[in-house]
Amino acid sequence: MSISLSEALLVAVLGVGVVFIVLIILMTSIEITSKLIGSKKKNNKLEAEAEDTAQVPVLTDTAYFDGSMGEVKTFSVPDRTAAMIMAVVADQSGIPLGQLYFKSIKEISE
C-alpha cells in the first residue's frame, strides 16, 4: 500500500499544523500562569512592604538606611549626603559598600 505525493503532503502539513497548535496552546498557558504568579508575587510584595513600613519606628531627627550590613543611623544629615559619604568611604578604602558597616553618620558643625 503506497500513498500518493498529495496525500503525503497533506499528512505533513497536518502534522506541522498540529505541532504549531500545541505550541500556541502551551505558550498561552505559560503566559497566563506567569501573569497569575506575577500578580500574586506583586500582591505579596506590596503586603510585605506595607507590614515593613508599619513596623519602622518614626523618629523626629533621625533616619535609617537599610544596607546589606545593617542599619545606619543618621542625625540631621540628608539621605543624599549620607549616601554620598558612604560611597566615598567605600571608594577611598577600596572595600565594596556591601562589606562595610556604618553605625551612624552625624554632621559636625564648627
C-alpha positions in Angstrom: 0.0 0.0 0.0 1.6 3.2 -1.1 0.3 6.8 -0.7 0.4 9.4 -3.4 2.5 12.6 -3.2 -0.5 14.8 -2.5 -1.6 12.5 0.4 2.0 12.6 1.9 2.0 16.4 1.6 -1.4 16.6 3.3 -0.2 14.4 6.2 2.9 16.5 6.6 1.0 19.8 6.6 -1.5 18.4 9.1 1.3 17.2 11.3 3.1 20.5 11.3 -0.2 22.3 11.9 -0.9 20.1 15.0 2.6 20.8 16.3 2.1 24.6 15.9 -1.4 24.5 17.5 0.0 22.6 20.5 2.9 25.1 20.8 0.5 28.0 20.7 -1.6 26.4 23.4 1.5 25.9 25.6 2.7 29.4 25.0 -0.7 30.9 26.1 -0.9 28.7 29.1 2.6 29.7 30.2 1.8 33.4 29.8 -1.4 33.1 31.7 0.3 31.2 34.5 3.2 33.6 34.7 0.8 36.6 34.9 -1.1 34.9 37.7 2.1 34.1 39.6 3.5 37.6 38.9 0.4 39.3 40.3 0.4 37.1 43.4 4.1 37.9 44.0 3.4 41.6 43.4 0.5 41.5 45.9 2.6 39.6 48.4 5.5 42.1 48.0 3.1 45.0 48.4 1.7 43.4 51.6 5.2 42.8 52.9 6.2 46.4 52.2 3.1 47.6 54.0 4.0 45.5 57.0 7.6 46.7 56.9 6.6 50.3 56.8 4.2 49.8 59.6 6.9 48.4 61.9 9.5 51.2 61.2 9.9 53.5 64.2 9.3 57.1 63.4 12.0 59.4 64.8 11.9 63.1 64.6 15.6 63.9 63.9 17.0 60.6 62.5 16.6 58.4 59.5 17.6 54.8 58.9 19.3 53.3 55.8 18.7 49.6 55.4 22.0 48.4 54.0 23.2 44.9 53.4 25.2 45.1 56.6 22.6 46.6 58.9 21.1 49.9 59.7 22.8 53.3 59.5 21.6 55.9 61.9 21.8 59.5 60.5 21.5 62.6 62.6 20.5 65.8 60.8 22.1 64.5 57.6 20.1 64.4 54.3 19.7 61.0 52.8 21.6 62.0 49.6 24.5 63.3 51.7 24.7 60.2 53.8 24.7 58.0 50.6 27.5 60.1 49.1 29.6 59.8 52.3 29.1 56.0 52.3 30.0 55.8 48.6 33.2 58.0 49.0 34.3 55.9 52.0 33.8 52.7 50.1 35.7 54.1 47.1 38.6 55.5 49.1 39.1 52.4 51.2 38.7 50.0 48.2 36.2 47.9 50.1 32.9 47.1 48.5 30.0 49.0 50.0 28.2 45.8 50.9 31.1 44.8 53.1 31.3 48.0 55.1 29.3 48.5 58.3 28.3 52.1 59.1 26.9 52.6 62.6 25.9 56.3 62.3 26.5 59.4 60.3 26.4 62.7 62.1 27.0 66.3 60.9 29.6 68.1 62.9 29.4 71.9 62.7 32.2 74.2 63.7 
